[in-house]
Amino acid sequence: MEESLSQVSETPPSSIAATGDETKSRKSSLRSEVASNDADHSPFWTQAQEDFLPELFSENVVAKIWGIAAEALWQNHPPESAPEYTQPPNGTTYSNTDIDFWTSGFFPGSLYLLLERAELYPNHFPQAKLHKAKLLYASRWWSENLHAQAKRTDTHDLGFMIQPSFQKDYELTGNDRSFQTLVTAAESLASRYDERVGAIRSWDVCRTKRYKFEDPSKDYLVIIDNMLNLDLLLYVASKTGNARLANIAITHASTTLKHHIREDWSTVHVVNFDQHSGKVKDKFTNQGYWDDSTWSRGQAWGVLGFAQVYGWTKRKEFLDASKRLARYFLSRLPADGVPHWDFDAPRPTYRDTSAAMIFVSGVLEIYKHCSGPLEGAEWLYAAKKIINSVLKMSLSPRARFLKDGKVDMGGFDAILKNATINNYEYAPRRWADHGLVYADYFLLQVGNKLLSLGLLE
């Protein structure tokens, strides 16, 4: 879902169509300012590369996740909330959000990624510190209340909420209940598709301090993030033979390619369609710096999402899109390799390690489909360089297992610092520079992808 929440304290205009002149003026000034501030930086590609990759498979990353998970294992009921962020600016412990929030699948999914690592890549897992049977129990305990979320038809975020846990559970254990939850979630997600628009509705309503859209019969909002929910449809379609689910996903990807991508291969965050005609009414941001700026996490969602769709369809336009979006992302990186939360935000500004790790996950998907070793080497180099950059700048104090089985968290719950939920100035929920559950989830996913691709010595 990302940040569409209904909290709002002001009464903004009902449409943003009248802000075009303001947008053009701001776009021009912000890009010149960014160019000026970045002019003296040496290029990202020329920086010396240190090897932090072993940190991906260290005791630290397992201890961080297990230290949080173990706190709930002695409760009488499975968790009804899940970690989301450390409270900025100085908070060190996770704040939780309810199980019906869009981020609720990432922490259970992180447990399943560790279980996958313990099962398939035991040489890269501290087996003496944590038995995989405990991991399986914790994974199912933390994900238990997510099963009921699969029936929801009021959200597009079922890929985020359902797939990280239940696809892994099904693949690792053959659990039919988890598979049926995937099928239910895919059908629920598909119910939000409208063939006149050619896309799955993202938000029913959207309110900020600048605009509000409150009538779904008038506005059909689709966000770039929704690309990450298509993999759920395509996965279930591949297992069940349900061509309708696959067609919905492919059509949505084509619509996003047409309307969310600018001529320079940067991305628009939100597109508002007329539900009856399918025509575009507005394009704007809900989490970036401004409507014509490039929100880095949105760009990363596009890279990963289009690469995933290509993996199922083998349609060249989707892989080409992923590559072009990725090259734009790489061209906008600062010298230290950790993306700003918005590539066009005036400097100095906050970073977003979640954007970095989502992007790297997307680059590794591109790598799978490279035409030869030379092209593959290019993408692998970029992926490893960004991983090293993020770990060098943003790795939090390390956690470790204690002799009594407990965990010393190192004084900070998340693995990575320097994430940004939302720094849009009109956002109802504006937080930056903190730990974030999906930054850690994609860090773990990247580690597992490197192992599955045989890319580690």
TIKEMI-622691 format. One record per residue (C-alpha): residue in three letters; x, y, z. Coordinates in pm, whole numbers, padded with zeros to 5 digits, m for minus. Example, Ala and Ser with C-alpha at 12.3 -4.5 7.8 and 13.67 -1.06 7.14 Angstrom:
2
- ala | 01230 | m00450 | 00780
- ser | 01367 | m00106 | 00714
% end
This chain:
457
- met | 00000 | 00000 | 00000
- glu | 00279 | 00234 | 00098
- glu | 00157 | 00557 | 00247
- ser | m00203 | 00633 | 00152
- leu | m00335 | 00631 | 00507
- ser | m00645 | 00827 | 00585
- gln | m00501 | 01047 | 00861
- val | m00523 | 01411 | 00762
- ser | m00558 | 01728 | 00963
- glu | m00631 | 01976 | 00687
- thr | m00890 | 02011 | 00411
- pro | m00690 | 02021 | 00087
- pro | m00820 | 02073 | m00265
- ser | m00993 | 01775 | m00422
- ser | m00771 | 01774 | m00731
- ile | m00409 | 01858 | m00798
- ala | m00453 | 01932 | m01167
- ala | m00416 | 02306 | m01106
- thr | m00061 | 02274 | m00973
- gly | 00113 | 02234 | m01310
- asp | 00295 | 02569 | m01312
- glu | 00411 | 02515 | m00957
- thr | 00537 | 02169 | m01049
- lys | 00734 | 02292 | m01354
- ser | 00894 | 02574 | m01158
- arg | 00986 | 02348 | m00872
- lys | 01119 | 02076 | m01102
- ser | 01353 | 02319 | m01274
- ser | 01488 | 02467 | m00953
- leu | 01532 | 02142 | m00764
- arg | 01719 | 01969 | m01046
- ser | 01961 | 02256 | m01091
- glu | 02022 | 02263 | m00716
- val | 02087 | 01889 | m00704
- ala | 02324 | 01910 | m00999
- ser | 02515 | 02191 | m00832
- asn | 02547 | 02012 | m00499
- asp | 02655 | 01686 | m00660
- ala | 02895 | 01841 | m00910
- asp | 03209 | 01796 | m00699
- his | 03142 | 01433 | m00610
- ser | 03358 | 01174 | m00780
- pro | 03151 | 00923 | m00975
- phe | 03006 | 00627 | m00789
- trp | 03180 | 00379 | m01019
- thr | 03530 | 00511 | m00942
- gln | 03511 | 00460 | m00566
- ala | 03721 | 00185 | m00412
- gln | 03511 | m00122 | m00328
- glu | 03544 | m00281 | 00015
- asp | 03414 | m00631 | 00077
- phe | 03126 | m00627 | 00323
- leu | 02942 | m00915 | 00156
- pro | 03020 | m01163 | 00438
- glu | 02798 | m00947 | 00660
- leu | 02497 | m01075 | 00462
- phe | 02553 | m01421 | 00612
- ser | 02688 | m01328 | 00952
- glu | 02559 | m01429 | 01294
- asn | 02449 | m01067 | 01329
- val | 02169 | m01077 | 01069
- val | 02026 | m01400 | 01212
- ala | 02051 | m01274 | 01570
- lys | 01875 | m00947 | 01483
- ile | 01572 | m01127 | 01341
- trp | 01564 | m01400 | 01604
- gly | 01600 | m01153 | 01891
- ile | 01274 | m00985 | 01787
- ala | 01097 | m01309 | 01698
- ala | 01171 | m01482 | 02028
- glu | 00993 | m01212 | 02227
- ala | 00654 | m01332 | 02098
- leu | 00705 | m01707 | 02115
- trp | 00588 | m01736 | 02475
- gln | 00263 | m01545 | 02424
- asn | m00070 | m01726 | 02441
- his | m00174 | m01608 | 02097
- pro | 00013 | m01545 | 01769
- pro | 00116 | m01182 | 01715
- glu | m00153 | m00940 | 01599
- ser | 00104 | m00679 | 01502
- ala | 00445 | m00683 | 01339
- pro | 00763 | m00470 | 01346
- glu | 00776 | m00184 | 01100
- tyr | 01026 | 00090 | 01192
- thr | 01248 | 00234 | 01462
- gln | 01112 | 00569 | 01570
- pro | 01322 | 00856 | 01429
- pro | 01531 | 01043 | 01507
- asn | 01689 | 00850 | 01794
- gly | 01468 | 00547 | 01851
- thr | 01645 | 00211 | 01857
- thr | 01361 | m00037 | 01915
- tyr | 01096 | m00146 | 01668
- ser | 00751 | 00008 | 01665
- asn | 00482 | m00236 | 01555
- thr | 00183 | m00185 | 01329
- asp | m00134 | m00394 | 01318
- ile | m00147 | m00719 | 01124
- asp | m00378 | m00561 | 00864
- phe | m00116 | m00301 | 00765
- trp | 00066 | m00344 | 00435
- thr | 00407 | m00410 | 00595
- ser | 00287 | m00697 | 00817
- gly | 00426 | m00970 | 00592
- phe | 00787 | m00860 | 00592
- phe | 00896 | m00972 | 00938
- pro | 00745 | m01320 | 00910
- gly | 00890 | m01326 | 00560
- ser | 01233 | m01248 | 00705
- leu | 01203 | m01551 | 00931
- tyr | 01116 | m01766 | 00631
- leu | 01417 | m01632 | 00440
- leu | 01637 | m01746 | 00728
- leu | 01461 | m02084 | 00726
- glu | 01529 | m02112 | 00353
- arg | 01893 | m02033 | 00419
- ala | 01915 | m02292 | 00697
- glu | 01750 | m02560 | 00479
- leu | 01915 | m02497 | 00144
- tyr | 02242 | m02323 | 00229
- pro | 02346 | m02454 | 00574
- asn | 02708 | m02354 | 00520
- his | 02591 | m01992 | 00525
- phe | 02381 | m02027 | 00841
- pro | 02499 | m02044 | 01206
- gln | 02346 | m02386 | 01275
- ala | 02510 | m02415 | 01615
- lys | 02335 | m02095 | 01727
- leu | 01979 | m02160 | 01609
- his | 01809 | m02486 | 01511
- lys | 01596 | m02475 | 01199
- ala | 01306 | m02643 | 01383
- lys | 01283 | m02336 | 01604
- leu | 01286 | m02117 | 01295
- leu | 01000 | m02309 | 01138
- tyr | 00794 | m02279 | 01455
- ala | 00865 | m01906 | 01482
- ser | 00789 | m01848 | 01114
- arg | 00449 | m02011 | 01141
- trp | 00372 | m01846 | 01474
- trp | 00443 | m01499 | 01340
- ser | 00253 | m01558 | 01015
- glu | m00051 | m01735 | 01163
- asn | m00277 | m01428 | 01172
- leu | m00186 | m01339 | 00815
- his | m00390 | m01628 | 00676
- ala | m00712 | m01437 | 00744
- gln | m00581 | m01132 | 00556
- ala | m00587 | m01327 | 00228
- lys | m00963 | m01280 | 00196
- arg | m00944 | m00902 | 00190
- thr | m01061 | m00722 | m00121
- asp | m01005 | m00371 | 00016
- thr | m00630 | m00364 | m00046
- his | m00386 | m00428 | m00329
- asp | m00106 | m00516 | m00087
- leu | m00169 | m00888 | m00065
- gly | 00153 | m00964 | m00248
- phe | 00346 | m00784 | 00026
- met | 00138 | m00929 | 00309
- ile | 00090 | m01290 | 00198
- gln | 00360 | m01401 | m00044
- pro | 00677 | m01360 | 00169
- ser | 00558 | m01617 | 00424
- phe | 00328 | m01857 | 00249
- gln | 00514 | m01912 | m00075
- lys | 00825 | m02005 | 00123
- asp | 00626 | m02225 | 00360
- tyr | 00468 | m02408 | 00069
- glu | 00796 | m02451 | m00119
- leu | 01000 | m02557 | 00184
- thr | 00746 | m02778 | 00360
- gly | 00469 | m02856 | 00109
- asn | 00209 | m02707 | 00345
- asp | m00120 | m02713 | 00152
- arg | m00282 | m02461 | 00386
- ser | m00020 | m02205 | 00285
- phe | m00081 | m02280 | m00083
- gln | m00455 | m02231 | m00043
- thr | m00388 | m01899 | 00129
- leu | m00183 | m01793 | m00174
- val | m00469 | m01889 | m00406
- thr | m00723 | m01702 | m00194
- ala | m00504 | m01393 | m00186
- ala | m00454 | m01400 | m00564
- glu | m00828 | m01416 | m00625
- ser | m00886 | m01134 | m00376
- leu | m00624 | m00920 | m00548
- ala | m00770 | m00995 | m00891
- ser | m01108 | m00868 | m00773
- arg | m00961 | m00517 | m00773
- tyr | m00887 | m00527 | m01147
- asp | m01091 | m00319 | m01391
- glu | m01054 | m00402 | m01759
- arg | m01153 | m00051 | m01864
- val | m00840 | 00086 | m01696
- gly | m00632 | m00224 | m01752
- ala | m00497 | m00217 | m01400
- ile | m00556 | m00325 | m01042
- arg | m00678 | m00043 | m00823
- ser | m00415 | 00046 | m00563
- trp | m00592 | 00278 | m00321
- asp | m00962 | 00329 | m00265
- val | m00894 | 00667 | m00105
- cys | m00587 | 00886 | m00063
- arg | m00549 | 01189 | 00161
- thr | m00257 | 01419 | 00229
- lys | m00234 | 01777 | 00348
- arg | m00222 | 01886 | m00018
- tyr | m00495 | 01680 | m00187
- lys | m00758 | 01419 | m00121
- phe | m00932 | 01153 | m00326
- glu | m01224 | 01007 | m00137
- asp | m01467 | 00875 | m00399
- pro | m01357 | 00552 | m00574
- ser | m01631 | 00600 | m00832
- lys | m01456 | 00915 | m00954
- asp | m01087 | 00832 | m00909
- tyr | m00892 | 00515 | m00989
- leu | m00552 | 00537 | m00822
- val | m00263 | 00315 | m00931
- ile | 00086 | 00334 | m00781
- ile | 00419 | 00208 | m00911
- asp | 00450 | m00010 | m00598
- asn | 00165 | m00227 | m00727
- met | 00412 | m00390 | m00968
- leu | 00534 | m00598 | m00673
- asn | 00194 | m00759 | m00620
- leu | 00184 | m00904 | m00972
- asp | 00424 | m01183 | m00883
- leu | 00157 | m01333 | m00655
- leu | m00086 | m01355 | m00947
- leu | 00171 | m01504 | m01182
- tyr | 00295 | m01755 | m00926
- val | m00056 | m01882 | m00849
- ala | m00140 | m01887 | m01220
- ser | 00165 | m02104 | m01285
- lys | 00057 | m02353 | m01019
- thr | m00315 | m02364 | m01098
- gly | m00332 | m02297 | m01471
- asn | m00557 | m01996 | m01411
- ala | m00486 | m01789 | m01721
- arg | m00717 | m01510 | m01604
- leu | m00482 | m01427 | m01316
- ala | m00185 | m01418 | m01551
- asn | m00365 | m01197 | m01802
- ile | m00458 | m00949 | m01530
- ala | m00096 | m00926 | m01417
- ile | 00039 | m00884 | m01770
- thr | m00218 | m00619 | m01860
- his | m00147 | m00427 | m01541
- ala | 00227 | m00434 | m01617
- ser | 00162 | m00303 | m01969
- thr | m00057 | m00022 | m01835
- thr | 00210 | 00073 | m01582
- leu | 00476 | 00071 | m01852
- lys | 00266 | 00306 | m02061
- his | 00164 | 00556 | m01794
- his | 00407 | 00544 | m01498
- ile | 00730 | 00575 | m01696
- arg | 00859 | 00910 | m01817
- glu | 01057 | 00965 | m02137
- asp | 01387 | 00966 | m01945
- trp | 01293 | 00633 | m01773
- ser | 01226 | 00785 | m01435
- thr | 00900 | 00689 | m01269
- val | 00579 | 00856 | m01160
- his | 00451 | 00743 | m00822
- val | 00071 | 00776 | m00860
- val | m00148 | 00784 | m01170
- asn | m00517 | 00866 | m01134
- phe | m00733 | 00719 | m01410
- asp | m01089 | 00784 | m01514
- gln | m01245 | 00449 | m01434
- his | m01498 | 00466 | m01716
- ser | m01276 | 00582 | m02002
- gly | m00940 | 00456 | m01879
- lys | m00784 | 00794 | m01956
- val | m00525 | 00953 | m01727
- lys | m00657 | 01236 | m01511
- asp | m00354 | 01321 | m01292
- lys | 00000 | 01216 | m01218
- phe | 00155 | 01302 | m00882
- thr | 00350 | 01180 | m00580
- asn | 00247 | 01057 | m00241
- gln | 00594 | 00985 | m00105
- gly | 00850 | 01160 | m00324
- tyr | 00981 | 01516 | m00309
- trp | 00750 | 01651 | m00579
- asp | 00525 | 01535 | m00861
- asp | 00800 | 01551 | m01125
- ser | 01084 | 01432 | m00906
- thr | 01198 | 01070 | m00887
- trp | 01125 | 00890 | m00562
- ser | 01404 | 00633 | m00536
- arg | 01201 | 00353 | m00381
- gly | 00937 | 00391 | m00651
- gln | 01210 | 00356 | m00913
- ala | 01334 | 00043 | m00735
- trp | 00984 | m00106 | m00722
- gly | 00971 | m00064 | m01099
- val | 01308 | m00231 | m01157
- leu | 01217 | m00537 | m00951
- gly | 00854 | m00555 | m01061
- phe | 00918 | m00549 | m01435
- ala | 01202 | m00801 | m01401
- gln | 00969 | m01036 | m01212
- val | 00701 | m01009 | m01478
- tyr | 00958 | m01081 | m01749
- gly | 01066 | m01392 | m01560
- trp | 00717 | m01536 | m01605
- thr | 00624 | m01400 | m01948
- lys | 00955 | m01366 | m02137
- arg | 00811 | m01056 | m02301
- lys | 01106 | m00844 | m02405
- glu | 00946 | m00508 | m02331
- phe | 00933 | m00587 | m01960
- leu | 01301 | m00680 | m01932
- asp | 01397 | m00378 | m02139
- ala | 01193 | m00160 | m01904
- ser | 01360 | m00307 | m01597
- lys | 01705 | m00248 | m01745
- arg | 01629 | 00110 | m01847
- leu | 01482 | 00192 | m01507
- ala | 01788 | 00036 | m01346
- arg | 02030 | 00238 | m01556
- tyr | 01846 | 00555 | m01458
- phe | 01873 | 00456 | m01091
- leu | 02246 | 00391 | m01126
- ser | 02300 | 00721 | m01306
- arg | 02150 | 00912 | m01012
- leu | 02348 | 00750 | m00730
- pro | 02575 | 00970 | m00520
- ala | 02943 | 00891 | m00493
- asp | 02900 | 00682 | m00179
- gly | 02648 | 00453 | m00351
- val | 02356 | 00487 | m00107
- pro | 02054 | 00644 | m00279
- his | 01884 | 00955 | m00152
- trp | 01518 | 00901 | m00067
- asp | 01433 | 01110 | m00373
- phe | 01691 | 01163 | m00646
- asp | 01582 | 01524 | m00694
- ala | 01540 | 01633 | m00331
- pro | 01759 | 01934 | m00242
- arg | 02085 | 01837 | m00072
- pro | 02165 | 01758 | 00199
- thr | 01882 | 01512 | 00237
- tyr | 01795 | 01172 | 00378
- arg | 01893 | 00836 | 00231
- asp | 01680 | 00527 | 00180
- thr | 01848 | 00193 | 00233
- ser | 01519 | 00017 | 00156
- ala | 01530 | 00162 | m00195
- ala | 01887 | 00035 | m00228
- met | 01808 | m00322 | m00128
- ile | 01490 | m00345 | m00336
- phe | 01692 | m00217 | m00631
- val | 01967 | m00475 | m00579
- ser | 01704 | m00749 | m00564
- gly | 01578 | m00623 | m00899
- val | 01928 | m00613 | m01047
- leu | 01980 | m00976 | m00949
- glu | 01656 | m01061 | m01131
- ile | 01798 | m00886 | m01437
- tyr | 02119 | m01084 | m01396
- lys | 01924 | m01410 | m01427
- his | 01823 | m01315 | m01780
- cys | 02146 | m01169 | m01915
- ser | 02243 | m01268 | m02268
- gly | 02603 | m01351 | m02183
- pro | 02879 | m01334 | m01920
- leu | 02985 | m00980 | m02013
- glu | 02639 | m00834 | m01958
- gly | 02596 | m01041 | m01644
- ala | 02924 | m00914 | m01502
- glu | 02806 | m00556 | m01545
- trp | 02490 | m00609 | m01341
- leu | 02659 | m00823 | m01078
- tyr | 02924 | m00557 | m01028
- ala | 02656 | m00294 | m00974
- ala | 02467 | m00516 | m00728
- lys | 02772 | m00598 | m00518
- lys | 02894 | m00241 | m00519
- ile | 02563 | m00109 | m00381
- ile | 02546 | m00385 | m00119
- asn | 02894 | m00291 | m00002
- ser | 02806 | 00077 | m00002
- val | 02494 | 00025 | 00209
- leu | 02664 | m00205 | 00459
- lys | 02957 | 00033 | 00492
- met | 02735 | 00333 | 00565
- ser | 02427 | 00189 | 00732
- leu | 02495 | m00138 | 00912
- ser | 02369 | m00096 | 01268
- pro | 02566 | m00218 | 01574
- arg | 02596 | m00593 | 01549
- ala | 02384 | m00841 | 01742
- arg | 02506 | m01174 | 01879
- phe | 02375 | m01488 | 02042
- leu | 02452 | m01527 | 02412
- lys | 02534 | m01853 | 02586
- asp | 02187 | m01879 | 02742
- gly | 02023 | m01869 | 02398
- lys | 01918 | m01509 | 02430
- val | 02033 | m01229 | 02201
- asp | 02231 | m00914 | 02258
- met | 02072 | m00684 | 01998
- gly | 02364 | m00441 | 01995
- gly | 02142 | m00152 | 02096
- phe | 01946 | m00130 | 01769
- asp | 01669 | m00364 | 01650
- ala | 01701 | m00333 | 01274
- ile | 01993 | m00462 | 01068
- leu | 02013 | m00144 | 00859
- lys | 01981 | 00223 | 00946
- asn | 01911 | 00521 | 00717
- ala | 01579 | 00414 | 00567
- thr | 01297 | 00656 | 00486
- ile | 00929 | 00564 | 00508
- asn | 00800 | 00890 | 00364
- asn | 00950 | 01237 | 00353
- tyr | 00692 | 01403 | 00129
- glu | 00631 | 01739 | 00289
- tyr | 00251 | 01704 | 00276
- ala | 00239 | 01345 | 00397
- pro | 00020 | 01265 | 00697
- arg | 00294 | 01033 | 00822
- arg | 00643 | 01172 | 00766
- trp | 00942 | 00978 | 00897
- ala | 01300 | 00950 | 00777
- asp | 01639 | 00817 | 00887
- his | 01543 | 00504 | 01079
- gly | 01546 | 00126 | 01069
- leu | 01277 | m00031 | 00850
- val | 01151 | m00388 | 00835
- tyr | 01144 | m00413 | 00457
- ala | 01496 | m00277 | 00420
- asp | 01606 | m00576 | 00629
- tyr | 01374 | m00817 | 00444
- phe | 01520 | m00727 | 00105
- leu | 01873 | m00741 | 00248
- leu | 01806 | m01103 | 00348
- gln | 01639 | m01173 | 00014
- val | 01943 | m01039 | m00170
- gly | 02168 | m01271 | 00029
- asn | 01954 | m01572 | m00060
- lys | 01946 | m01472 | m00426
- leu | 02324 | m01451 | m00437
- leu | 02338 | m01802 | m00291
- ser | 02076 | m01943 | m00529
- leu | 02257 | m01797 | m00828
- gly | 02590 | m01941 | m00715
- leu | 02748 | m01597 | m00706
- leu | 02953 | m01634 | m00389
- glu | 03296 | m01790 | m00375
% end
